[in-house]
Amino acid sequence: MRYNRQLIYHKILEKGQQKLLNSSVAIIGLGAIGTNSAQILARSGVGKLIIIDRDFIELNNLQRQCLYNEYDIGRLKSKTAAEKLKKINSSIKIEFYSDDLDFENIGMIKSDIILDCTDNMHTRFLINEYAMKNKIPWIYSSVIKSEGMVFNIIPGRACFSCIFNNPTESLGTCDTEGIIGSAPSAIASIQATEAIKIITENKFEKKLIKYDIWNNNITKIKVHKNKKCKTCNNNYEYLNGMKEKPLIKLCGNEAYQIIVKHQNLKNIINKLKKIDSVENINDLIQFRNISITKNGRIIIKAKNEREAKIVYDKYIG
């Protein structure tokens, strides 16, 4: 039997395994943490995985993003991950979305538990508001250099906004600070295990976990609710679209995503064809240093935000 080694573990048993088989988990972000968490949960027998990522695979991803290989370079992460996960466990359901998660489509992450494996604070605040409003548990995770964090956020307890402020300036990322491949694997193992605990109704970690794999240091921090927290007081700025960002830098790439709503994708492509050749490669429309997804997300290779906007205005705007 596929799950017999897990079934005989005294914290799971047959009752716990059935809970896993009946559960649904949404995973936002299919990079280093997300690919590891996804495959652990697929192997454990979670009945349904909803996986979401807006990015495509690059060579520098392969150092730490375990589901992908060299043949996948240039392909969309979500579609590729779904194919790989289905080969790991063909008995589970997998829904994949190559979308940018925003306040309009956030309902796609409706599930029994949500795993944050993203690379930006804006999306985390959005997830937090959606999860708290709909009383869905979610697990925050992050990694940079050799250090990572995991925190279970349960309705009624301290939420993400209770302890984190929206940064007023750009934070360090893996492309500015570096990252070792073993760090996200370790953090994903903790995150996936906490998800299994919550699904099977076992005791879960209530403190924020900080783990430095290089120095083998693990710290647990007690977190308290903030009485002035906007989210806990039902003030949903991100969920209401008040904090929507039109331009997003993609982690690990010299690339920017520009969100353009209500534009005709066919007209954009026809316009580009008049300038130079346009190719369809691995589900992406490619024009020079511009990639366009089928749902109209425009990704521009650029050294900085100003350059990205100039390229957009020149060829698309």
N, C-alpha and C positions, 0 to 999 in steps of 0.2 A: 504494500500500500504506500502511496506517495508520502503521506504525512505520518507514518507510524513512529518515526523517531521523535517527532514533536508531540504526538498523541500520548506517549508514555511519560512525558515530562509532567511532574505533579502539579505544576501551575497551569497547565493547558488542559490535558486530558480530552476526552471526547466532547464534553460540554463546551470547552473553550474553543476547540477546533471548529465546532458547528457555528459558533459565534463569528469566527473568522470567515467561514464560507458564506455566511449571510450578510457580511459587512461590505460597505463601500468606502473607499479612501480616495480623496482628491489630492494630487501632488502637483504643486505649482512650481515649475522650474525643473528642467531635466539636464542640469549640469553635473558637477561633481557630487554634490549631496543627493540630488534628486535621482540620478541613475542608480546609485547604490541603494537608497531607500526603496525605490521602486522594485528592484530585483529581489530584495530581501522579502518584501511583502508579497510579491508574486509567488515566490518559492514557498512562503508560509501558508498560502491558500486563501488570501483575501479574495472574496468573491468578485469584487468589481474595482478596477482601478480607473480613475479619471485623471489623465495626465495632460499637462498644459505647458507649452513653451513656445515663445515667439521666434527663437533664434535658429540658426543653422550651424552645422558642425564644421569646425576648422581644425587644422593640424595641431595647434597648441592645446586643444581640448583633450587630446588623447592621453596626455600625461596623467590625467586624474579622472576622466569621465568614462567609467568602466564598461558601459554598454556598447561603445562605438569603436570602430577600427578604421584603418586607412581608406578602405573602400567606401566609407560613409561620408567622407569629406565633401562638403557642399550640399548635403541633404538636410532636410528639416529634422530637427531633433525629435519633435513629438511623433512624427510618422515613423521614423527609424526606431525610436525606443519602443513604440507599440509593436512593431514587427519582431523585435528581439525578445520582448517580454512574452509575446504569444508563443514563441519557440521554447521559452523556459517553462511556461505553464499554459497549455492550450485549453484547459478547462475553465479558466477564469474569463470574465468579461473585461474588455479594455476599450475605453473611449479616449480618443486623443484629439486635441485642438491645437492648431498652429496659430493661435490668436494672442494678441496682447490683452491681458486681463485688465478690464476697466470697470467703471461703475455701471455701465450699460449691460455687459455680458457676465457679470460676476456670478449670476445664478447658475452658471455651468459647473461651479465647484460644490454645489449642494451634495452632501454626502454625510456619512456617519462621523467622519473625522477628516480634518484638512492638514496636510503637511506643507509648511512653507520651506521651500528649497530655492528661494529666489535670490537675486543679487542686488535688490534695491529696497530702500525704506518705504518709498511711496506705495509699492504693492503690498508690503507688510501691513501698513496702516489700513489699507483698503480691505485686506483679508480680515484683519482684526475687527473692523466695524461690522462686516458681513457676518462673521462667526458669532460675535457677541449679540447682535440683533436677532439672529436665528438660533441662538443657543446651541451652537455646534462647537465641540472641542477642537482646538488646533494646536499644532506644535511648531514653534519658531525654531529655526536653526540658522547658523551662519558660520563661516570659516574664512580665515585670512592668515597667511603665513603658516604657522604650525598650531594655531589656536582656534578653538571653536566654542560655540555656545548652543545649548538646547534648553528650551523652556516650554513646559506644558501649560497651555492657556485654556482654562476651563471656565465656562459660564458661571458667574457668581463669585469667582475668585479674581485676583489681580489680573488685569489684561495687559496687552502690549503697550498701550498708551499710558498705563499707570507708571511704567518704568522707563520708557524711551520717549525722547522728544524728537520732533521732526528736525533733522539737522539743517542749519542755516548755510552750510557750505558743504562741498563734496567730500565724502568720506573716502578713505583708502579702499582700493579694490585689489583683486588678485593680479590685475595687469600693472598695478603701480607698486604693490607691496610684495608680490610673489606668493606662492603657496606650494606646499609639498603634498604629493598625491595621497599619502597615508592619512593626512588630517581629515579630509572630508569623508573618507571611508570609515574612520572611527566615529565621527559625529553622526553619520548616517546610521551606523549600527545602533547608536544610542537612541536616535530619533525613532527608528523603526521598531525597536524593542519597546519604547514607551507607547507607541501606537498599539502594539500588540497587547500590552498591559491594559490600556484603556478599553480596547475592543472586548477583551475577555473578562473585563470587570475585576481585574487584579489591582492591587495597590500600585499607584504610579508615583513618580518623583514629583514632589510639590515645590522643590527649590529649583532655582536656575542653575544649570550645570555649566561650568567653564572647564575646558580641558585643553591643556597644552601637551600635545603628543611628543614634541621634541624633548621637553624636560620631564615628561611623565608626571605632570602636576594636574590634579583634579580638585576643583573648588566648588562648593555648593553654597549658594547665596539665598537667604530667606527673603522673599518678596512680599510686600504688603500692598493692599489696595490704596489707591490715591483718591481721597474723597473729592478732589477737584478734577478728576479725570473726565474729559469731555465724552469719551465713548461710554464709560460707565453711567454717565448722566444722559445717555441717549442723544448726544449731539454728534451726528454722523456726517462730518464734512467731506470725507472721501467718498462715502457711499452715495452722497447726494450730488457728486460731480463738482463740488466747489474747489477741489484740489487737483483737478485733472491737469496733467502735464502733456503738452503737444510734442515735446522732443525728449527722447530718452537715450542716454549713452548705454550701449550694450557692454556688459562686463566681459573682459578678456579680449576685446576686439577694438581696433581703431574704427569703430562704426557707430552710427547714430540712426535711431529709428524715428521717423517722423510720422505721426498719426494724422492722417488726412481723412476726414469724414465727408461723405456725400459727393465724392468725385467719381467720375466714370473711368473705370480701369481700362476699358477698351480704348477710349480716347487718349489716355495717357500713353499707352503702348504705341498707338498709331503715330502720335506726336514724336516719340523717340525713334521710331523706324525711319522717319523723314530725315533724322540727323545722322544715324549710324545703325549698324546691324544690332538686332535684338535676338537673343537666344533663350530657349527654354531648357534649363538645366536643373535636373533633380527638383522639380516642382517650383522652381524659382525663375522668374523672368529676369534675365541679366542684360544690363546695358552699361558698358564701361564700368564705373565704380558704383553702380546702383543695382540693387536687387529688389524685386517687387514680388510679394507673395500673392497668391490667387485671391486672397481676401483684401488686397490693396494696401498692405503695410509696406512702407518704403524704407529700405535700409541703405544708408549711404556710407561708403568708406571715406573717412575724413580724419584729419589730425585733431580737429577741435570742432566745437559747436558752430563757430562762425563759418568755418569752411563748409560744414555740412549744409548750413542754410543757404550759402552762396550756390552750391551745386544744385540744391533743390529749386531755388528760384530760377536758375539758368535753364534747367531742362524740364522741370515739371510744373512749377508754380505759375 
